[in-house]
């Protein structure tokens, strides 16, 4: 209130000395009705502050301000509303100009609105208090305060309910996300177990294949050696073929030995696999 009066006094001084004025804005509280509006504004804000409400506003005319009730913002606008007299067409005789009708009006912006001018222009007020039939708004001061506080209480309860619902929804969302995460982890574990079982089965099949291959190789080497022995027993000595038979015998024996080495390589590979995973069942 003091700031509004100081700013208005500055505008009044500048109006008396226009050559040194820094602004062309006229004083706001020159008329009697504007001074009444200012007194009503001061009384209204004073009551709200005594009730523990936080009041804030920054407009130079003191028309738009916010009252915070239990953390909920209630934007209001208190101004002088005017009804200009009707005029006639240029072809009709103009009546003697009458003074415009004016009255003090207090608007409560709907919940969620703000102090911006465009909100007042496009949003219908939730509640309006104004002077009617010669009744001054000061005469309804107690009624206005009580009704304003009732509306603010409803807003506070609605805000609390919204907060509580939001909290419940947040908790439910967290629980859903936790369940989804647990299901994802379980699914990954299940797939990992399936992959591990698949790898174990593949390793078991590989071991079996190596064992069969080694056994087949050893059996082939043994057959070759038995065949060499049989050939030596049944061969009739012949000087013309003794050298060739000896060469064949050496070659066949070498092939059997090579097969035996391949079998041992298969055995070494299988033993190495058991070193890496000795507890895996086939």
C-alpha positions as CSV (number, residue, x, y, z in Angstrom):
1,X,0.0,0.0,0.0
2,X,2.8,2.4,0.9
3,X,4.5,1.7,-2.4
4,X,1.3,2.4,-4.4
5,X,0.9,5.8,-2.6
6,X,4.5,6.7,-3.1
7,X,4.3,5.9,-6.8
8,X,1.1,7.9,-7.2
9,X,2.6,10.9,-5.4
10,X,5.6,10.7,-7.8
11,X,3.2,10.7,-10.7
12,X,1.3,13.6,-9.2
13,X,4.5,15.6,-8.8
14,X,5.5,14.8,-12.4
15,X,2.1,16.0,-13.6
16,X,2.7,19.4,-12.0
17,X,6.1,19.7,-13.7
18,X,5.6,17.9,-17.1
19,X,8.9,19.3,-18.4
20,X,10.9,17.1,-16.0
21,X,8.5,14.1,-16.0
22,X,9.9,10.6,-16.7
23,X,6.4,9.2,-17.5
24,X,3.2,10.4,-18.9
25,X,1.1,8.1,-16.7
26,X,-1.5,10.2,-14.7
27,X,-2.0,9.7,-11.0
28,X,-4.2,6.6,-10.2
29,X,-5.8,7.6,-7.0
30,X,-7.1,11.1,-7.8
31,X,-10.8,10.4,-7.8
32,X,-12.9,9.6,-4.7
33,X,-13.9,6.1,-6.0
34,X,-10.2,5.2,-6.7
35,X,-9.3,6.3,-3.1
36,X,-12.2,4.2,-1.8
37,X,-10.9,1.2,-3.9
38,X,-7.4,1.7,-2.4
39,X,-8.8,1.8,1.2
40,X,-10.9,-1.4,0.5
41,X,-7.8,-3.0,-1.0
42,X,-5.7,-2.1,2.1
43,X,-8.4,-3.5,4.4
44,X,-8.8,-6.7,2.4
45,X,-5.1,-7.4,2.2
46,X,-4.7,-6.6,5.9
47,X,-7.3,-9.1,6.9
48,X,-5.7,-11.8,4.7
49,X,-2.3,-11.1,6.2
50,X,-3.6,-11.3,9.7
51,X,-5.1,-14.7,8.9
52,X,-1.7,-15.9,7.9
53,X,-2.1,-15.7,4.1
54,X,0.7,-14.5,1.9
55,X,-0.2,-11.6,-0.4
56,X,1.8,-10.6,-3.5
57,X,1.3,-8.3,-6.4
58,X,3.4,-6.0,-8.6
59,X,1.1,-3.9,-10.7
60,X,1.4,-0.1,-10.5
61,X,-2.3,0.4,-10.1
62,X,-2.9,-2.1,-7.3
63,X,-5.6,-3.9,-9.4
64,X,-4.2,-7.4,-9.7
65,X,-2.7,-9.4,-6.8
66,X,-2.5,-12.9,-5.5
67,X,-3.5,-14.3,-2.1
68,X,-1.8,-17.6,-1.2
69,X,-4.0,-19.7,1.1
70,X,-2.4,-22.9,2.4
71,X,-0.1,-22.9,-0.6
72,X,-2.9,-22.4,-3.1
73,X,-2.8,-19.2,-5.2
74,X,-6.0,-17.2,-5.6
75,X,-5.6,-14.4,-8.1
76,X,-8.0,-11.5,-7.7
77,X,-8.6,-8.2,-9.5
78,X,-10.1,-5.2,-7.8
79,X,-10.8,-2.3,-10.1
80,X,-13.2,0.5,-11.0
81,X,-15.7,-0.7,-13.6
82,X,-17.3,1.9,-15.8
83,X,-20.3,2.1,-18.0
84,X,-19.9,4.9,-20.6
85,X,-23.2,6.7,-21.6
86,X,-24.7,5.6,-24.9
87,X,-24.2,7.9,-27.8
88,X,-26.5,8.6,-30.8
89,X,-25.8,8.5,-34.5
90,X,-24.3,11.5,-36.2
91,X,-27.7,12.4,-37.7
92,X,-29.4,12.6,-34.3
93,X,-29.2,15.4,-31.9
94,X,-26.6,14.8,-29.3
95,X,-27.9,14.9,-25.7
96,X,-26.0,16.7,-23.0
97,X,-23.0,14.6,-21.9
98,X,-23.6,12.8,-18.7
99,X,-21.0,11.5,-16.3
100,X,-20.2,7.8,-16.7
101,X,-21.5,5.3,-14.2
102,X,-18.7,3.7,-12.2
103,X,-18.5,1.2,-9.3
104,X,-15.9,-0.9,-7.5
105,X,-15.6,-4.5,-8.6
106,X,-13.7,-7.5,-7.2
107,X,-13.2,-10.5,-9.5
108,X,-11.8,-13.9,-8.4
109,X,-10.0,-15.6,-11.2
110,X,-10.8,-19.3,-11.7
111,X,-8.5,-21.8,-10.2
112,X,-5.4,-22.2,-12.2
113,X,-5.6,-18.6,-13.7
114,X,-3.0,-15.9,-13.3
115,X,-2.7,-12.2,-13.1
116,X,-2.0,-11.7,-16.8
117,X,-4.4,-9.3,-18.5
118,X,-5.3,-11.8,-21.2
119,X,-6.7,-14.1,-18.6
120,X,-9.1,-11.4,-17.5
121,X,-10.1,-10.8,-21.1
122,X,-10.8,-14.4,-22.1
123,X,-11.7,-16.2,-18.8
124,X,-15.0,-15.6,-17.0
125,X,-14.4,-14.8,-13.3
126,X,-15.3,-17.6,-10.8
127,X,-16.9,-15.0,-8.5
128,X,-17.6,-11.3,-8.8
129,X,-18.5,-8.8,-6.0
130,X,-19.5,-5.4,-7.0
131,X,-21.5,-2.4,-5.9
132,X,-25.2,-2.5,-6.8
133,X,-28.2,-0.3,-6.3
134,X,-26.3,2.3,-4.4
135,X,-24.8,-0.2,-2.0
136,X,-21.1,0.4,-1.3
137,X,-18.7,-2.5,-1.5
138,X,-17.4,-1.6,1.9
139,X,-20.8,-2.4,3.4
140,X,-20.3,-6.0,2.2
141,X,-16.7,-6.3,3.5
142,X,-17.4,-9.1,6.0
143,X,-19.6,-11.1,3.6
144,X,-16.9,-10.8,0.8
145,X,-14.1,-12.0,3.2
146,X,-16.1,-14.9,4.4
147,X,-17.2,-16.0,0.9
148,X,-13.6,-15.6,-0.4
149,X,-12.2,-17.7,2.4
150,X,-14.9,-20.4,1.7
151,X,-13.9,-20.5,-2.0
152,X,-10.2,-20.6,-1.0
153,X,-10.9,-23.5,1.4
154,X,-12.6,-25.4,-1.4
155,X,-9.7,-24.8,-3.7
156,X,-7.3,-25.9,-1.0
157,X,-9.2,-29.1,-0.4
158,X,-9.4,-29.7,-4.2
159,X,-5.6,-29.1,-4.5
160,X,-5.0,-31.5,-1.6
161,X,-7.2,-34.1,-3.2
162,X,-5.3,-33.6,-6.5
163,X,-2.0,-33.9,-4.7
164,X,-3.2,-37.1,-2.9
165,X,-4.5,-38.6,-6.2
166,X,-1.2,-37.7,-7.9
167,X,0.7,-39.3,-5.0
168,X,-1.4,-42.5,-5.3
169,X,-1.0,-42.6,-9.0
170,X,2.8,-42.1,-8.6
171,X,3.0,-44.9,-6.1
172,X,0.9,-47.1,-8.4
173,X,3.1,-46.2,-11.3
174,X,6.3,-47.0,-9.3
175,X,4.8,-50.4,-8.3
176,X,3.9,-51.1,-11.9
177,X,7.4,-50.1,-13.0
178,X,8.9,-52.2,-10.2
179,X,6.8,-55.2,-11.3
180,X,7.7,-54.7,-14.9
181,X,11.4,-54.5,-14.0
182,X,11.2,-57.6,-11.9
183,X,9.5,-59.4,-14.7
184,X,12.1,-58.2,-17.1
185,X,15.0,-59.4,-14.8
186,X,13.2,-62.7,-14.4
187,X,12.7,-63.0,-18.2
188,X,16.4,-62.2,-18.8
189,X,17.4,-64.8,-16.2
190,X,15.1,-67.4,-17.8
191,X,16.6,-66.7,-21.2
192,X,20.1,-66.8,-19.8
193,X,19.3,-70.2,-18.2
194,X,17.9,-71.4,-21.5
195,X,21.0,-70.2,-23.3
196,X,23.2,-71.9,-20.7
197,X,21.3,-75.2,-21.0
198,X,21.6,-74.9,-24.8
199,X,25.3,-74.4,-24.6
200,X,25.6,-77.3,-22.2
201,X,23.7,-79.5,-24.5
202,X,25.8,-78.4,-27.4
203,X,29.0,-79.1,-25.4
204,X,27.7,-82.5,-24.4
205,X,27.0,-83.4,-28.0
206,X,30.4,-82.2,-29.0
207,X,32.0,-84.4,-26.4
208,X,30.0,-87.3,-27.6
209,X,31.0,-86.6,-31.2
210,X,34.7,-86.4,-30.2
211,X,34.5,-89.6,-28.3
212,X,32.9,-91.4,-31.2
213,X,35.3,-90.0,-33.6
214,X,38.3,-91.0,-31.4
215,X,36.9,-94.5,-31.0
216,X,36.3,-94.8,-34.8
217,X,39.8,-93.6,-35.5
218,X,41.4,-96.0,-33.0
219,X,39.3,-98.8,-34.5
220,X,40.4,-97.9,-38.0
221,X,44.1,-97.9,-36.9
222,X,43.6,-101.3,-35.2
223,X,42.0,-102.7,-38.4
224,X,45.0,-101.4,-40.4
225,X,47.5,-103.1,-38.1
226,X,45.5,-106.3,-38.1
227,X,45.4,-106.2,-41.8
228,X,49.2,-105.6,-42.0
229,X,49.7,-108.6,-39.7
230,X,47.4,-110.8,-41.7
231,X,49.2,-109.8,-45.0
232,X,52.6,-110.6,-43.5
233,X,51.4,-114.0,-42.3
234,X,49.7,-115.0,-45.6
235,X,52.3,-113.6,-48.0
236,X,54.5,-116.0,-49.9
237,X,58.0,-114.8,-49.9
238,X,59.1,-113.6,-53.3
239,X,62.4,-112.0,-54.0
240,X,61.0,-109.9,-56.8
241,X,58.3,-108.3,-54.6
242,X,60.0,-108.2,-51.2
243,X,61.2,-104.6,-51.5
244,X,57.8,-103.4,-52.7
245,X,56.0,-105.3,-49.9
246,X,58.3,-103.8,-47.3
247,X,57.6,-100.3,-48.7
248,X,53.8,-100.9,-48.5
249,X,54.1,-102.3,-45.0
250,X,56.0,-99.1,-43.9
251,X,53.4,-96.9,-45.5
252,X,50.4,-98.7,-44.0
253,X,52.0,-98.7,-40.6
254,X,52.6,-95.0,-40.9
255,X,49.0,-94.4,-41.8
256,X,47.9,-96.4,-38.7
257,X,50.2,-94.3,-36.6
258,X,48.7,-91.1,-38.0
259,X,45.3,-92.3,-37.2
260,X,46.4,-93.1,-33.7
261,X,47.8,-89.5,-33.3
262,X,44.5,-88.1,-34.6
263,X,42.7,-90.1,-32.0
264,X,45.0,-88.8,-29.3
265,X,44.3,-85.2,-30.5
266,X,40.6,-85.8,-30.1
267,X,41.2,-87.2,-26.6
268,X,43.3,-84.1,-25.6
269,X,40.4,-81.8,-26.9
270,X,37.9,-83.7,-24.9
271,X,40.0,-83.7,-21.7
272,X,40.4,-79.9,-22.1
273,X,36.6,-79.4,-22.3
274,X,36.3,-81.3,-19.0
275,X,38.9,-79.0,-17.4
276,X,36.7,-76.0,-18.3
277,X,33.4,-77.5,-17.2
278,X,34.0,-80.7,-15.3
279,X,30.5,-80.8,-13.6
280,X,28.4,-80.7,-16.7
281,X,26.3,-83.8,-17.2
282,X,25.9,-85.2,-20.6
